[in-house]
Amino acid sequence: MAVSYAIEVKGLRKSFGAARVPASVDLRVERGTMLALLGPNGAGKTTTVRILTTLLAADGGTALVAGHDVARDPRAVRRVIGLTGQATAVDELLTGEENLEMMARLFGLRAPAARRRGAELPAEFGLRPAARRPVRTYSGGQRRRLDLAISLISRPSVLFLDEPTTGLDPTSRAGMWETIRGLLAAGTTVLLTTQYLEEADQLAHRIAVIDGGRVVAEGTAAQLKSRIGAERVELSFAAADLPLARRLFPGDWRDGDRLSVPVDGAADVRRLLNRAAENGAEVVAMDLHRPSLDDVFAELTGAGVQGVRS
């Protein structure tokens, strides 16, 4: 059965002086799924989003969004997409409801339909109590939810989220995650850039890592994590039993007193503990370490978590 892609990108590139970012990006996003785009500062994530949303012209390559060519038919692309950027784009003097109604008119809705959307969306995004208050009184989380509501006025089939939860507190971020999950469940296709690797891990069906203007890895979170090895268990032994433990387990010892061993499930851990107990080596502490997207990101790009943001 043929796979239907909402976003198809081939050889996309853009130059800023001597810098080419992206240098050559290839991406495909299946309809109704989310692709998270990760990469260090300056890797080209936001530039790619700006090209795909017709805000910036590419220097080369091709890009189709919902079957429409971004370069040849930008108006058709704009009719089917929504965009929430890194900064909120709302009028602080207007109420939330007035912002929504104004943007609905700009999207081309007639006045009655615009008023209906302005009244409907606050309820969908948990903004009903604040809908008739000036936006200047909103919290950061409320502003971001209003931004997202505005991007959905035209009921887009493809939604671009460029770091939508940056600066939000954990409670507001969790609320945004639930809203995004609801959009995915309703069939919306989402391309997300984020500086929070946990966000990509929790929400995205697939993840693409960009470095040096190119996609250096792509797959599910589990597939990317498997690239850097299996789970590891760390065992700490009683000081008196360390010489015995080192003879029993001549493997990777961290800081001289912690054994680090790759394991494949609970059975491997049980065998290690049984062998230690049978030989009289007392285990006083145990930690299980699973590969994380932080580990994947560091290995693929050489950057820490603080380097994710564009």
C-alpha positions as CSV (number, residue, x, y, z in Angstrom):
1,M,0.0,0.0,0.0
2,A,1.4,3.4,-1.0
3,V,2.3,5.7,1.9
4,S,0.8,9.2,1.8
5,Y,3.1,12.0,2.8
6,A,1.9,15.4,4.0
7,I,5.4,16.9,3.8
8,E,8.1,15.8,1.2
9,V,11.4,17.6,1.1
10,K,14.3,16.8,-1.2
11,G,17.7,18.5,-1.3
12,L,16.4,21.7,0.3
13,R,19.1,24.3,0.8
14,K,19.5,28.0,1.7
15,S,22.6,30.2,1.8
16,F,23.2,33.2,4.1
17,G,26.4,34.6,2.8
18,A,29.1,31.9,3.0
19,A,26.9,29.7,5.2
20,R,24.6,27.2,3.7
21,V,21.9,26.3,6.2
22,P,20.3,24.0,5.4
23,A,22.9,22.6,3.2
24,S,20.7,19.8,1.8
25,V,17.8,18.5,3.7
26,D,15.6,15.5,2.8
27,L,12.5,14.8,4.9
28,R,9.2,13.0,4.6
29,V,6.3,13.1,7.1
30,E,3.4,10.7,6.8
31,R,-0.1,12.2,7.1
32,G,-1.5,12.3,10.6
33,T,1.9,11.9,12.3
34,M,4.5,14.1,14.0
35,L,8.1,14.5,13.0
36,A,10.3,16.3,15.5
37,L,13.3,18.2,14.1
38,L,16.3,18.4,16.4
39,G,19.6,20.0,16.0
40,P,22.2,22.3,17.6
41,N,22.2,26.1,17.2
42,G,22.3,27.2,13.6
43,A,21.7,23.7,12.2
44,G,18.8,25.0,10.0
45,K,15.7,23.9,11.9
46,T,13.9,27.2,11.9
47,T,15.1,28.0,8.4
48,T,13.6,24.8,7.2
49,V,10.3,25.6,8.8
50,R,10.3,29.1,7.4
51,I,10.8,27.7,3.9
52,L,8.1,25.1,4.3
53,T,5.6,27.8,5.5
54,T,6.5,30.1,2.5
55,L,8.0,32.8,4.7
56,L,11.4,32.3,3.1
57,A,12.5,31.2,-0.4
58,A,14.8,28.3,-0.8
59,D,17.9,28.5,-3.0
60,G,17.4,24.9,-4.3
61,G,15.7,21.6,-3.8
62,T,12.0,20.8,-3.8
63,A,9.3,20.9,-1.0
64,L,5.7,19.7,-1.2
65,V,3.2,20.4,1.6
66,A,-0.1,18.5,1.3
67,G,0.8,18.0,-2.3
68,H,1.4,21.7,-3.1
69,D,4.8,22.9,-4.3
70,V,6.1,25.5,-1.8
71,A,7.9,27.5,-4.5
72,R,5.4,27.3,-7.3
73,D,2.1,27.5,-5.4
74,P,2.7,29.2,-2.1
75,R,-0.9,30.4,-1.8
76,A,-2.2,26.8,-1.9
77,V,0.3,25.9,0.8
78,R,-0.9,28.8,3.0
79,R,-4.4,27.6,2.7
80,V,-3.7,24.2,4.3
81,I,-1.1,25.0,7.0
82,G,-0.9,26.5,10.4
83,L,2.2,27.9,12.1
84,T,3.0,28.7,15.7
85,G,6.4,30.4,15.8
86,Q,8.9,30.9,18.6
87,A,7.5,34.3,19.7
88,T,3.8,34.9,20.4
89,A,2.0,36.9,17.7
90,V,-1.0,38.4,19.4
91,D,-2.2,41.9,20.1
92,E,-1.9,42.6,23.9
93,L,-4.6,45.3,23.9
94,L,-7.3,43.1,22.5
95,T,-9.0,40.2,24.3
96,G,-8.3,36.7,23.4
97,E,-11.6,36.4,21.7
98,E,-11.0,39.6,19.7
99,N,-7.6,38.4,18.6
100,L,-9.1,35.2,17.3
101,E,-12.0,37.0,15.5
102,M,-9.5,39.5,14.0
103,M,-7.2,36.7,12.7
104,A,-10.2,34.8,11.4
105,R,-11.2,37.8,9.3
106,L,-7.7,38.0,8.0
107,F,-7.9,34.3,7.0
108,G,-10.9,35.3,4.9
109,L,-13.8,34.2,7.1
110,R,-17.0,36.3,6.9
111,A,-17.9,38.2,10.1
112,P,-20.5,35.7,11.4
113,A,-18.1,32.8,10.9
114,A,-15.2,34.7,12.4
115,R,-17.3,35.5,15.5
116,R,-18.1,31.8,15.8
117,R,-14.5,30.7,15.6
118,G,-13.6,33.4,18.1
119,A,-16.1,32.0,20.5
120,E,-15.4,28.3,19.8
121,L,-11.6,28.1,20.1
122,P,-11.1,29.5,23.7
123,A,-13.2,26.5,25.0
124,E,-11.1,24.0,23.0
125,F,-7.8,25.4,24.4
126,G,-8.9,26.0,28.0
127,L,-9.1,29.7,27.6
128,R,-12.8,30.3,28.2
129,P,-12.4,32.1,31.6
130,A,-9.8,34.4,30.0
131,A,-11.4,34.8,26.6
132,R,-12.8,38.3,27.3
133,R,-9.7,39.6,29.2
134,P,-7.0,41.7,27.5
135,V,-4.1,39.5,26.4
136,R,-1.7,41.6,28.4
137,T,-3.1,40.0,31.5
138,Y,-2.4,36.4,30.2
139,S,0.2,34.1,31.6
140,G,2.9,32.7,29.3
141,G,1.0,29.4,29.0
142,Q,-2.2,31.2,28.1
143,R,-0.5,33.2,25.4
144,R,1.1,30.1,23.9
145,R,-2.3,28.4,23.9
146,L,-3.9,31.4,22.2
147,D,-1.1,31.4,19.6
148,L,-1.8,27.8,18.9
149,A,-5.5,28.5,18.7
150,I,-4.9,31.2,16.1
151,S,-2.8,28.8,14.0
152,L,-5.8,26.5,13.9
153,I,-8.5,29.0,12.9
154,S,-8.6,27.7,9.3
155,R,-8.5,24.0,10.5
156,P,-5.2,23.3,8.8
157,S,-4.3,19.7,7.8
158,V,-0.5,20.4,8.4
159,L,0.7,22.3,11.5
160,F,4.2,23.7,12.0
161,L,5.2,24.2,15.7
162,D,8.5,26.0,16.1
163,E,9.6,25.6,19.7
164,P,6.0,26.1,21.0
165,T,6.7,25.5,24.7
166,T,9.9,27.5,25.1
167,G,9.8,29.4,28.4
168,L,6.7,27.7,29.7
169,D,6.6,26.2,33.2
170,P,6.2,22.4,33.6
171,T,2.5,22.6,34.2
172,S,1.8,24.8,31.1
173,R,4.1,22.6,29.0
174,A,2.3,19.5,30.0
175,G,-1.0,21.2,29.1
176,M,0.4,22.1,25.6
177,W,1.5,18.4,25.2
178,E,-2.1,17.2,25.8
179,T,-3.4,19.8,23.3
180,I,-0.9,18.6,20.7
181,R,-1.8,15.0,21.3
182,G,-5.4,15.8,20.7
183,L,-4.5,17.4,17.4
184,L,-2.6,14.3,16.3
185,A,-5.5,12.1,17.3
186,A,-7.7,14.2,15.1
187,G,-5.5,13.5,12.1
188,T,-3.4,16.7,11.9
189,T,0.1,16.3,10.6
190,V,2.7,18.1,12.8
191,L,6.3,19.2,12.2
192,L,7.8,20.2,15.5
193,T,11.1,21.9,16.4
194,T,12.0,21.8,20.1
195,Q,14.8,22.5,22.5
196,Y,13.3,20.0,24.9
197,L,14.4,16.5,23.9
198,E,11.9,14.9,26.3
199,E,9.2,16.7,24.3
200,A,10.3,15.0,21.1
201,D,10.6,11.6,22.9
202,Q,7.0,11.9,24.3
203,L,5.2,13.3,21.3
204,A,6.9,12.5,18.0
205,H,6.3,9.4,15.9
206,R,9.6,10.0,14.2
207,I,12.6,12.2,14.9
208,A,15.1,13.7,12.5
209,V,18.4,15.2,13.8
210,I,20.0,18.0,11.7
211,D,23.7,18.8,12.0
212,G,25.7,20.9,9.6
213,G,22.6,21.6,7.6
214,R,22.0,18.0,6.8
215,V,19.8,15.2,8.3
216,V,22.4,13.0,10.1
217,A,19.9,10.5,11.6
218,E,16.2,9.7,11.4
219,G,13.9,7.2,13.0
220,T,11.7,6.5,16.0
221,A,13.0,7.5,19.4
222,A,13.6,3.8,20.2
223,Q,15.5,3.3,16.9
224,L,17.7,6.3,17.6
225,K,18.4,5.2,21.2
226,S,19.4,1.8,20.0
227,R,22.2,3.3,18.0
228,I,24.2,4.0,21.1
229,G,23.9,0.7,22.8
230,A,21.9,-1.3,25.2
231,E,20.7,-0.5,28.7
232,R,23.5,-0.6,31.4
233,V,23.3,-1.6,35.0
234,E,25.7,0.0,37.6
235,L,26.5,-2.0,40.7
236,S,28.2,-0.7,43.8
237,F,29.8,-3.2,46.2
238,A,30.7,-3.1,49.9
239,A,34.2,-1.7,50.2
240,A,35.5,-5.0,51.8
241,D,34.2,-7.0,48.8
242,L,35.6,-4.8,46.0
243,P,38.7,-6.9,45.3
244,L,36.5,-10.0,45.0
245,A,34.0,-8.1,42.8
246,R,36.7,-6.9,40.4
247,R,37.9,-10.5,40.0
248,L,34.4,-11.8,39.4
249,F,33.5,-9.0,36.9
250,P,36.6,-7.8,35.1
251,G,34.5,-5.3,33.0
252,D,34.0,-1.5,33.0
253,W,34.5,0.0,36.4
254,R,33.5,3.7,36.9
255,D,35.4,5.8,39.4
256,G,37.1,2.5,40.6
257,D,34.2,1.3,42.6
258,R,31.1,1.0,40.4
259,L,30.7,-1.8,37.9
260,S,28.9,-0.8,34.6
261,V,27.6,-3.7,32.5
262,P,25.4,-3.7,29.4
263,V,22.2,-5.8,30.0
264,D,19.3,-7.0,27.9
265,G,16.4,-7.0,30.2
266,A,15.7,-8.2,33.8
267,A,17.1,-11.7,33.3
268,D,20.6,-10.3,32.7
269,V,20.4,-8.2,35.8
270,R,19.2,-11.2,37.9
271,R,22.1,-13.3,36.7
272,L,24.6,-10.6,37.7
273,L,23.1,-10.3,41.2
274,N,22.9,-14.0,41.7
275,R,26.6,-14.5,40.7
276,A,27.6,-11.7,43.1
277,A,25.5,-13.3,46.0
278,E,26.7,-16.8,45.3
279,N,30.3,-15.7,45.6
280,G,29.9,-13.5,48.6
281,A,30.2,-10.1,47.0
282,E,27.7,-7.8,48.6
283,V,25.9,-5.4,46.3
284,V,25.0,-2.2,48.2
285,A,23.4,-0.2,45.4
286,M,22.1,-0.7,41.9
287,D,21.2,1.8,39.1
288,L,19.7,1.0,35.7
289,H,20.6,3.5,32.9
290,R,18.6,3.5,29.7
291,P,19.9,5.4,26.6
292,S,18.1,8.8,26.3
293,L,17.7,11.2,23.4
294,D,20.2,13.4,25.2
295,D,22.7,10.7,24.7
296,V,21.8,10.3,21.1
297,F,21.9,14.0,20.5
298,A,25.3,14.4,22.1
299,E,26.8,11.4,20.1
300,L,25.4,12.6,16.7
301,T,26.2,16.3,17.0
302,G,28.8,16.6,19.7
303,A,26.5,19.2,21.4
304,G,24.9,19.2,24.8
305,V,21.2,19.8,25.5
306,Q,21.9,23.5,25.7
307,G,22.9,23.5,22.0
308,V,19.6,22.3,20.7
309,R,18.0,25.7,20.1
310,S,18.3,27.4,16.7
